């Protein structure tokens, strides 16, 4: 079984090197990297972040839906990690 992602889509994360708070798009424990929502898109090491505020289950599903509909090239990675928000079950 794959390792559970340390953060979920919609979680507010403190980027320790910059002191900025970013919203998580996805966090992939297999690669050790995550991506944030917003512009410009990019990736950074999971180890550079700590959880500032966890998204509720409803917020998580809504952020996933928004990401899925956004047309971002990496939305499929979030769906692979957390499940499809429009399906009956989403990985928690």
Legacy VTK file of the C-alpha trace (Angstrom):
# vtk DataFile Version 3.0
C-alpha trace
ASCII
DATASET POLYDATA
POINTS 92 float
0.000 0.000 0.000
1.259 3.459 -0.883
2.342 5.860 1.821
-0.339 8.353 2.873
0.358 11.947 1.746
1.382 14.164 4.685
-0.784 17.052 3.457
-4.062 17.238 1.539
-5.374 19.496 -1.191
-6.591 22.699 0.484
-4.333 22.515 3.541
-2.632 25.813 4.395
1.111 25.166 4.629
3.900 27.288 6.049
6.862 27.340 3.659
9.635 27.496 6.267
12.374 28.996 4.034
10.231 31.998 2.988
7.816 32.283 5.912
4.926 32.393 3.423
1.712 30.392 3.728
0.672 28.480 0.609
-2.325 26.256 -0.165
-1.423 22.673 -1.013
-2.433 21.263 -4.415
-0.927 17.839 -3.718
1.854 16.230 -1.672
3.479 13.091 -3.045
5.383 11.140 -0.374
6.844 8.862 -3.056
8.783 11.722 -4.658
9.127 13.917 -1.556
7.653 16.916 -3.393
4.452 18.911 -3.267
2.804 21.578 -5.370
0.752 24.588 -4.358
-2.339 26.266 -5.721
-1.843 29.653 -7.324
0.492 31.309 -9.739
3.071 30.457 -10.749
2.660 26.725 -10.284
5.682 24.811 -9.096
7.045 22.139 -6.813
9.053 22.181 -3.588
10.345 19.656 -1.068
7.730 18.438 1.406
10.339 18.770 4.146
10.329 22.568 3.656
6.710 22.777 4.891
4.683 22.414 8.031
0.923 22.380 8.433
-0.491 25.809 9.306
-4.197 24.868 9.055
-5.743 21.618 7.899
-8.586 21.819 5.406
-11.858 20.307 6.566
-13.076 17.267 4.627
-15.605 19.463 2.782
-12.951 22.083 1.965
-10.584 19.353 0.774
-13.204 17.930 -1.599
-14.112 21.401 -2.916
-10.439 22.310 -3.545
-10.036 18.962 -5.377
-13.093 19.699 -7.514
-11.767 23.177 -8.317
-8.328 21.769 -9.156
-9.876 19.070 -11.367
-11.858 21.681 -13.307
-8.981 24.175 -13.510
-7.215 22.462 -16.396
-3.883 22.425 -14.565
-1.560 19.865 -16.094
-0.919 18.160 -12.749
-4.516 17.775 -11.528
-4.344 14.040 -12.267
-1.598 13.664 -9.679
-3.909 15.058 -6.988
-6.653 12.676 -8.095
-4.228 9.746 -7.955
-3.151 10.698 -4.432
-6.534 11.616 -2.936
-9.204 10.149 -5.189
-11.774 11.788 -7.437
-13.950 14.238 -5.456
-16.888 13.445 -7.719
-16.688 9.738 -6.905
-18.401 8.270 -3.854
-15.222 7.915 -1.810
-12.267 10.294 -1.421
-9.053 9.218 0.329
-8.846 10.902 3.707
LINES 1 93
92 0 1 2 3 4 5 6 7 8 9 10 11 12 13 14 15 16 17 18 19 20 21 22 23 24 25 26 27 28 29 30 31 32 33 34 35 36 37 38 39 40 41 42 43 44 45 46 47 48 49 50 51 52 53 54 55 56 57 58 59 60 61 62 63 64 65 66 67 68 69 70 71 72 73 74 75 76 77 78 79 80 81 82 83 84 85 86 87 88 89 90 91
